[in-house]
Amino acid sequence: MPAPAIGPLSDFAGLWSEVFRTIAPPADLVLCSHAHADHAQGLLQLHQLFPQLPIYASEVTTDLLPLNWLEADAVPSFCRALPWRSPVEFGEGLTAELFPAGHLPGAAAFLLTYTPDDPAQAPCSVFYSGDFFLSHARFVNGLPLEAVRGLAPDVLILEGSLGTARYPHRRQQENQLAEMIYQALKGGQNVILPLPPLGMAQELLLLLRSHYLFTGKAINIWVDREIAQACDAYLAILPHLPTSVQNFAQHQSLFWDERIRPHVHHLDTAPIGVLNTLPSIVLGDWQGDFTELIATPGRPWLMLLPPATPVDPDPIGAAQAQYAPLIARNQLELAEFSLSFHADGPATTQLIHNLRPQHVVLIHGRPEELADLAGLEELSNRYHIHTPQIGSQTDFPLGELPLQASQALTNPIYEGEVTEWGDRVVMSLPWELTTDKRWQGFADTGLVSATWQGDSLVLRGLSQRELLRPLPNSVSQAQEACNNCEAYRQQRCWNTSSPLYSFKVAPEGYCPEFIRREP
């Protein structure tokens, strides 16, 4: 049975190796989606315990995997490379095909197909997305939808890291982050970004080297040792990177350049007393301790932290606790930035609709985010949606349409009349509507909301729960409330300066970062 990814294992591989030597491997083979630690860090220990267990990944991932065990002594390569878009057979009838997934160089999605010997039995297939991203980043192109459109797997195993959240366009996020950093430097602060060493750090370093706000400026960029090692690994995979990056590398170094400003240096060579007195940006290890650096006299610091993830659920809270004395002395300010490497809600549903699976299994996200995705009517009305718990078994019956979907395919069309009557409009619909079991939910309170969608008017029944909270139009236009703020969209706050950023907020909510929406 294939295993798509594996995170950290116990540190006692050597102690247990003799015990495991007599035990059968836990899987027939392992497919590694990409080289990030939460998907790959335990592979070395797994290989040490079960050296006969084959492990596969894309060619670029096999080159990047050693970044997860830099402290180990001379580890020979044990991961086997698979080609893109070419089915490879494992055993009788089982094939795996790799598709680029975006997110990180070498990241792959897998299509697993089993074809029984009996011709009377239909093949069955599973598509595993890994961590995926549809938009192009600087070092990796997005997942190509045209390559997977219409695959129609029986089961789609899909990450739902961002739930239903909607993020701005990638370039807009980059420009917002660049502006935050530029304004901090202009205001006399230095900037530190604690980052995972692989992926985001390289994207930000190239952004800082190539963005018009920083090119030619007397700014020093200092890079942590592990991030620097990942940068060197990127140089080794240059032929696999996008053409724009290869063209950039023909004219100047991707990362290390002390001729063209801003200058890039290794952090471990930095004289801290000098670093703190010059306009500086530090790309540091996301698990590092920067107390000594920040406490050294000189320019105050702005620490920019990425949004919460399942791996790091509260980066702001953790930093507030760790650096409380420095914050109290105004030597450090904390803020959050947004630069997504995962598909947001609209992109996730877009991939699902292009693949057209029968079952959708949502994983790799906080329970509330996965529940938001699973609750979308556009998904639950078309597919079997699953959000399994760890340790539970999930069955996938094949060949049966979801109840909602089969109803949708045969929904009758009801014709009625519209009458304008004084100061209101009356709609008359046939009584047969009430024979549908969905009518009770629609007519529960006797109240409806009406919304234009293009040229169509959509009616929706209001539930008792909705009546217990104020509707958006109950907030007056003059009131300083979230419903009147330009950053309020899809019931969430998208102002990166607000303490409510990315949270679901009631329309009548308020924060000091209120910016009135233009009428």
Sequence and secondary structure as in RCSB ss.txt:
>XXXX:A:sequence
MPAPAIGPLSDFAGLWSEVFRTIAPPADLVLCSHAHADHAQGLLQLHQLFPQLPIYASEVTTDLLPLNWLEADAV
PSFCRALPWRSPVEFGEGLTAELFPAGHLPGAAAFLLTYTPDDPAQAPCSVFYSGDFFLSHARFVNGLPLEAVRG
LAPDVLILEGSLGTARYPHRRQQENQLAEMIYQALKGGQNVILPLPPLGMAQELLLLLRSHYLFTGKAINIWVDR
EIAQACDAYLAILPHLPTSVQNFAQHQSLFWDERIRPHVHHLDTAPIGVLNTLPSIVLGDWQGDFTELIATPGRP
WLMLLPPATPVDPDPIGAAQAQYAPLIARNQLELAEFSLSFHADGPATTQLIHNLRPQHVVLIHGRPEELADLAG
LEELSNRYHIHTPQIGSQTDFPLGELPLQASQALTNPIYEGEVTEWGDRVVMSLPWELTTDKRWQGFADTGLVSA
TWQGDSLVLRGLSQRELLRPLPNSVSQAQEACNNCEAYRQQRCWNTSSPLYSFKVAPEGYCPEFIRREP
>XXXX:A:secstr
 EE       S HHHHHHHHTTS  SSSEEE   SSHHHHTTHHHHHHH TTS EEEEHHHHHHGGGGGTTSS  
    EEE BT  EE SSSEEEEEEE SSSTT EEEEEEE  SSTTS  EEEEE  S   S  SSS    HHHHTT
   SEEEEE TTTT     HHHHHHHHHHHHHHHHHTT EEEEEE TTTHHHHHHHHHHHSTTTTTSS EEEE H
HHHHHHHHHHHTGGGS HHHHHHHHHS SS  SSSSSEEEEGGG  HHHHTTS EEEEEETT   HHHHHSSSS 
EEEEE    SSSS HHHHHHHHTHHHHHTTSEEEEE     S  HHHHHHHHHHH  SEEEEESS HHHHHHHHT
 HHHHTTSEEE   TT       S   HHHHHHHT      EEEEETTEEEEE  GGGGGSTTHHHHTSSS EEE
EEETTEEEEEE  HHHHTS  GGGS TTS SGGGBTTEETTEE  TTSTTBTSB  TT   TT  B   
